[in-house]
Amino acid sequence: MNDRVTPPMHALPDGEAEISLVVRLPWEDVARLGQEAGRLAAQMQRPVTLDEAVSNRLRSTRPAAAHAKPAGEQPAAVTSSSASVASLPRLNGTA
């Protein structure tokens, strides 16, 4: 039996994809996301959701053209259920 769960994925008109998933975060990280959303809302002069803040943070820190690497050079997928968000970029701009 296949125990992998594939999250819903939707193609977007701009050529990107949207994947829905659940991530468990400590309250401190949620607070940082709120601060990021506040900064982004001030910059964009409109309300911003935590989803938008996360998306913006991930977009602003990903390496350029990572998707264009040959298949042999792709980073290995994280399959461990004990994997954490510690490897994601910190919201305050530090690694």
Phi, psi and omega in degrees: 000141180274118181263007177279137177250124179267119179292152178301136179230139180230135174282139179253153182300335182276008177092359178262179179233152177243126179241129177263132178208166179250130179234131177268125183234148171291155181303329180298321179290324177296320178297319178297322177297321177297319177295318179297318179297321177297316178297316181294321179296320178295320180292318184271350180056045175199161177298145181229134178277164175297325177302315179295321180296317178296312181301315179298317180295316180294321179293324185281349183242356181284148178293146181294136174056032178299330181288346185269359181289147175301153185306324181293342183258003180291143176293149180293143178288144177278119182248351182288135178288347179267006179297145182241175177275007181299333181280350177284154179297139178291147184288340181272008175092001178258158182272000000 
